């Protein structure tokens, strides 16, 4: 009699294990079904009503696969038969090895290079556009004199801030000195301060100021892109490198990214109450004659410049990756107090962004009404215009996300010539990099150029 009870108990446990296996498998399949394959893409996907970034979704998928393997091993072990026990042991060992592999290698799998495909020409050849000719690209630049540059900067400022001048006297609403932030404890700062700024429509920006252990008196504004926010390892790596070189850093995330304040609902002027869609698509309905959502991106950097001058910094630069690179491009165009700027994988002009191997990007990149006032080439020129000002635009040729290829070589000479006429310097660097990141070579370029920017 005891043997049948053991058999029933084992059979019940096996059924439970099988049900768990089916549930975990269904969840894993749902995750992967929801996400068009393309590792490294920053876009979000809806999984059972939750918006998650694809990188997170892939990690969930790997975790679900690990659960499948563990439960499958348990189902094998719980079988009542004792024959072929060595085979069940082998299967269990293989499953454990697979789980360990997923745990150790998941980041590497997520960071794998995007396949260029059978035809690499879109990544290596100039695109078929009239503006591949530098002379034609110059037609997209509308700021040829200092007066024209200042006038365009004033128009952009008025549209974004609703005022004739930048808020150059505005300070953060809350300044906390010498805070403890465990998520940023490994960057090597001598001191960390936290800044908070209230923004329209319930938004808010929270930035962190990092004091260099051996400060050189200069500050770099750092803005991170869509994936991960300021607490992500790539952002912390950027802060570490800048601090080690003696630069203070004030870091921000983009709107809708931790640690910024995002309202639960957004009140739009014509379309009622809407949820704040993750990659800023809600902003298209928030934009009005009286308000530009672009302000939510750049005002924190302008206020950070104000704060840096109050804190005694003698020179200010800015750097950013991806959407943070776009933010830095715009901030440098608006605020001449930013002496040097380094947007990495941050933008391409419209005539390139809409062609393979690229595709149109987020709302702020393609649809904000500031592009009725200025072209991207105008923004690049404004970011470098002025005595002693400079910009190095860095792109990754085989980027796993966006802003890739070599088409930028068509407009770079025209932008460089326009910036030089206005007293500044613009340079394009296209690196043979596949990952959507600031590569070691890009860091060398940035740190080397910073030395030139602030040379006596």
N, C-alpha and C positions, 0 to 999 in steps of 0.2 A: 503493500500500500504506500509506503513512503516514496517509492520510486516514481509512481504516477504523479504524486503531488509535486515532486521536484521537476518532473517533465512538464506539468502544467505551468508551474512557476516560470521555468525557463522559457516555455512557449509564450507566456504573457509578456515577459521581458523582451523577448525577441520581437514581438508585435509592436511594443512601445518603441523599441529601437528602430524598427522599420518605418513607423509613422514619423518619428523624428527625422529619419533620413529623407523621407519624401518631402516633409515640410521644409527642411533646410535646402534640399535640391530645388524646390519650387521657388523659394526666396532667392536663391542664387541665380536661377534662370530669369526671374523677374527683374533683378538688378541689371543683368547683361542685356536683356531684351529692351530695357528702357534707355540704353545708352548706345548711340551709334559708335561703332568702334573707331578709335583714333586716339591712341594713348597720348597724354600730355595736354589734350584740349581742356581749356579752363571752363567751358560752358557747364551749366547745371542740367540735371535731369530730374524728372518727377518720378519718384519711387513710392508707390502707395500714398500719394498725396504729399510727400515730403520733398522739398527742393534740396538736393544735395549736389555738390560739385562732382564732376566726373571722377576726379582723382579719389575722392572719398568713396564714391560708389564702387570703384574698382577695388579699393581696399576691403569694402564690405563683401564684394564678390569673392575675393581671396579668402576672407574669413569664413564665408559660407562654404566654400570648397573644403576648407580645413575641417569644418564641422561634419560635412558629408563623409570625409575620410574617417574621422574618429568614430562616428556612429556606425559606419560600415564595418569597421574593425570590431566594435562592440557586438554587432549582430553576428559576426562570425564567431566570436568567442562564446557567445551565449547559446550557440547551437548545442543540442543535447548529445549528439553523436560524439564519440571519442576517437573514431577512426580518423586517420589522416590529420592528427593533431599537429604534426610538423608543418603541414601546409597552412593551417590556420595561423600558426605562429609566424610563418613567413609573411603571410598577408598582413598581419597586425604590424610586424616590424616595418614592412614597406609603407604602410599608412603612416606610422609615426615618422618615418624618414621624410615622407612627402609633406607632413605638417611642418616639420622643422625647416624644410626647404622653403615653404611658403612664408614662414615667419622671417627667415633670414634674408630671403631674396625678393620679397614683395616690392620693396622700394626700388630695387634695380629693375624689376619687371615693369613697374610703373614709369620709370624714367627711360625706358628703352627708346632708341631713336625711331622716329617715324620713317617708314620706308619711302624713299624718294620715288620708287616705282620704276616701271620698265623704261619710261621716258623721262630722263633727268633734265631735259632742256628747259622747262619752265623755271627751274632753280638756277640754271647756269647761263642762260641766254637772255639778252635784252628783250623785253616784251614788245609786241607789235602795237606800239602807240606812238603818235607823233612826238610825244614829249620825251622819247628816248634820245632825241636830238637836243643837246644842251641849249642851242639857240632857241628852239621852240619851247623848251621848259622855262626859259626866261620870260615867256609871255604870261606865265602864271604868277609872276612876282609883280606886285603893284606898289612897292615901297622902294623908290630909287633915290630919295633924298631924306635928310634928317627930318625935314618938315613933314614929309609924307609919312614917315615912320611914326612920328609923334602923333600925327592926326589919327592914324589907324589905331594906335595904342589907346588913344582917348576914346574912340568909338567902341572898341572892344570893352574897355573899362566901364563905360556908361551902360552898355548892354548887360554886362555880367553883374555889376554891383549897383546899378541904378543910380550912379553918382558920377560926377565929372572927374573924380580922382580916386585913386586907390585908398582904402581905409588905412592909411599909413600911421595913424595914431592909435588904432584899436589894439587892445591887449586881450589876453585870454581872460575868460570869466573866472577861472579858478587856476591858481598856480600852487602846486604842492612840491616843496623841495625835499630832497633826500628821501624818496619813497622806496619801499621795498616791493619789488615786482618779481616773484620767483620765476616767471616765464621768461624774464629777460636777464636773469642773474648771471648767465654765462657769456655775456658780451664783453666783459672786461672793462666796464665803465668805472671811473672813480666815484661817480655820483649819478643817480638817476632822478630826474624831476618829471612830474606829470602835469600836463597842461590840458585844460578842458575849455571848449568853446561851443556855445549854443548857436545853432544855425536855424534858418527859417524852416517852417513846416514840421517842426518837431525833431529835426535832425540835430546831431551834435558830433563834433570831432574831439577825439582824445589823442593827444600826442605825447611822446616821451622824449625828454632831452637827456642826452648822455654826455657826461663830462669826460674828456680824454684823460688818461692817467698822466700824460706828459703833453699838455695842451700847447698848440701853436698859435692860438688866438683866432683860428678860422672855424667856421661852422659849415657843415654840409646838411642841407635838408634832404631827407631820404623818404621817398614815397613808394610803397610796395603795391604790387598789382592785385589782380582779382583773386589769385589762388593763395590761400593761407593767411593773408594779412600780416601785420607787423610782428606777430609772434611766431610765424613760420621760420623754420631753420634757414631758408635762403635769405630772409630779411635779417635775421640775427647774424648771419655770416657777413652781410654787407656792413652792418654796424660794427662788427668786430674788426674788419679790415680798415675801416675809416678811423676808428679810435686808435688802433695800433699805429697809424701814421700820424697821430697827433691832432686829428680833426674832431671837434665836437660834432655831435649829430643830433638833429631833431627829427624823429621818425613818425610817419603817419601811415594809416591804411586808407584805402579808398572808401567812399560811402558804401554802406551795407556790409562792411567787413569789421570784424573784431579788432579793436575795442570800441569802435565808433557807436554812437547812439542812433538807432534806427526806429522810427515810430512804427507801432503795430499796424496803423492804417494811415493812408495819405489822403488828405482832402484836396481834390483837384477842382479848378474853377468851373469846369463844364461837365465833367464826367463823374462827379460824386466821389464817394469814398472807395479807395482802391487799396489792395495789398501792395507792399513795397517789393516788386519783383526783383529777384536777386541781382541780376546784371543790369540794373538801372533802366530797364525798359519802361518802368512806371513814369520816368521823368518826361517822356514824350507827352504825357497828358498833364503834367505839372507845369510845363513851360507855358508862359503867357506873355502878354505885352509888358506886364509889370514885374515878371520874375523869370530869371534864367537859372535853371538847375545847375548849370556849370559853376555857379557860385559855390555850391556845396563841395566841389572838388578843389577849387583854388584858394578860397578865402583862408582856410587853415594855414596854407603856406605863406600867404602874405602876412598874416598875423604873426607867424613864427619868425619872419624876417624882422618885424617890429620888435619882438621879444629879444631876438639875438642882438640887435643893436643896443637895447636897454641893458643887456647882460654883458656888454663890453666886447663883443666879437668885432674884429676889424675887417673881416672879409666873409662873404657868404656865397656858397655854391649850392647846387641842387643835383640830385641823381635819382633815378627811379627805373623800375623794370616793368614792362608790359603796360597796363593801364596807369601805373605809377610813372612810367616814362612819358606817356601822353600828358599826364598832369604836370610834370616838370617842364615839358615843352611849352605848355600854355602859361604856366607861372612865370617862366623866364621871359616869354614874349610880353607879358603884362608888367612885370616888375624889374626895371633896370638895375635895382640894387642887387639882384642875383648876378654875380659877376661871371660865373662859369656854370654851365649846365651839361648834364650827361644823360640824355634819355636812351635807355637800352630797350630794344625790341618794343618800341612804344607807339609808333605810328608810321603810316605811309600816306602820301597824297592820294586823293580819291581816284585818280586815273590809274594808279597801281593797285590800290586796295580792292578794286572790283574785278581785277583780272587774275587768272591762275598764275602762280600757285596760291594766291591769296583769296580772301572773300571779305565782304563788308563786315565790320566789327560792331561793337556795342553802340548804343544810342549816342553817347557822347563823342564817339569817333566819327560818326557818319551823318547824324540827323539834327544835332543841335543847331539853332539858327545863327550861331556865331560864324558858320561857314557861308552865310550870306554877306558877311563883312570882310572875311579874310580867307585866302587859300592856305593850305598847309605850308606852302613854300613861303608865304608871307610870315607865318608863325615862326618858321625856322630862322628867317632873316631877323625878325624882331628879337628873337632869343639871343642873337649874337651881336646885334647892332649896338654901337656905342664904344667909346674909347676904352680899350683894354678888356672888353667883354668877349667871351668865346663860348662856342657850343661844339661838342663832339657828339654826333648822332651815331649810335652803335646798333647795327642790325645783325641778326644771325641768319646766314644764307639758307640753311636747311631747317629753320626753326620748326619745332614740332607743333607750334600753335599758329603763328601769324607773322605778318610783316617780314616775309622771306623773299628769296630770290635776289637778283642783282639789278633790278630796275631802278633802284635809287641812284645808281651811277649816272643815269641820264640827267637828273636835276641837280646833283651835288655841285658841279662846276658853276652853275648859274647862281645857286644860293651862296656859295663861297665868294663869288665876285661881288654880289650885292652886299653881303656882310662886310667885305673889305672896304667897299666904297663908303660904308657908314662907320668905319673905324674899328670894326670888330673882326672876329675870325670864326669861320664855320668849317668843320671837317667831318667827312663821312668815313666810317670804318665798317666794312662788311666782313664778318668773321666766318670761317667755315665750321660753324657750330650747329649742332642739331637740336640741342635741348633749349627750351624756353627759359633762359636763365642769364645771369651775369656770369660769364665764364671767367676762368683765371686770366686769360688774355685780356678780357675786357677790363678786369680790375687793374691790370698793369697799365692799360691805356688811361684809365680814369685817374689813377694816382699819379702817373707821370705828368699828365696834363694839369692836374691841380697844382703841382709844383711850379709849372710855368705861369699859371694864372695868378699866383700870389707871390711870384718872385719879386724881390726888391727892385 
